[in-house]
């Protein structure tokens, strides 16, 4: 049995950051357990390779969500990275932090030290921004390279110009002082290759003798002595692999993500007592919030046929795909170097409230039946829309006592009327964005949901029929004060009622961000690394009013 100071379960975004920071001064030994393989797969590193990794069980957990009323009884896929870098090795590369009010809301809920002024220094510490930006908000010397898209397409330019005709201003930096507006997306791509958390943080740290990374190591349960976590049991090689154990002198840190962290807690007897008893799992610590408060962004998409120009659909077909492959190999440029979304737009659903609460993404491509792994056979463009801060909550639960069974994932999309009303407004604006004057020369016809879909009920039916996840699950091990009955961790990310055990990943987010989550998971891990080491927090930023 091997013993380390810290054991980290999961080598995703949070785990990669923690592995780097906890070993950088050479005084602590760290073991990282990753259920998947090393990130050798070439499609991980080619940005457009996400179309393959999103459906590849070799590097993806490929979970299924439970059906619900507002998904039309469908089981929506829930891809999660299963390799070094986790979901940062298979995601859409987008760098998006969220709004100041998101993090101030965390602090207002009783999470001391998590307001925007407190977390901004950690965003800056993590980031190596290549491009324009106010250094009050942007970092220049961090591990994670963030770049601007250097590829232009007439449809993107027309979409941005069209948004301005609707009163939506251009915003040079949505990760700066204000998020609201329209602009090209910022992404974690450097020199034409994916900048995963593994590339940014983990691989440099793996050269250190005090870091051990074990791949193909599926964690099966925590080792507990009373209320203290002392280690982790895992199978090297999966279900039929070799049962093994590692022990921790100081702490066990769960960084498996929003689905896997609560599942492992429950399998270890930490969670809602009634659920654990029903599964025949001995209750070692009754903690009702484990697996609750799950939220995700739910996005219907409008698709239009395009005329007068080629789209990405044509660029990656036949001999042109061969040309694009050769171009990427020679120059790291071309459509293979792109993120799936090229333009971001943030706006508000209510002119009176002026609260930026809806988001739109645009790409000069379209997918068969909205599935982001197969492009259409004709020229197309797509606008997706979603509510940034949904009220609907779901849950993650161990399916049974078998650690190799996928968890039950039920996000309860659109269960709250408030979510449906905001989404309706977003969908109507998405349609208007596709119908602006600058896009008119390229707009052929609405492919989906189609011009006959006009009423609120018809639009909601379309959302039910093809809406899908935006891959932003969070909240299943929520951070909160003692007065919050469903809080799982405190503001030091320690599991309540336990010793030597923390959760550090997107599951600890108290409320949904107005953003993709990868940037903030990296920030959380950066801040947590100082907490664990007992270091003073970085000085809060003095912000302009």
Order of alpha helices (4+ residues) and beta strands (2+ residues): beta-alpha-beta-alpha-alpha-beta-beta-alpha-alpha-beta-beta-alpha-beta-beta-beta-beta-beta-beta-beta-beta-alpha-beta-alpha-beta-beta-beta-alpha-alpha-beta-beta-beta-beta-beta-alpha-beta-alpha-beta-beta-alpha
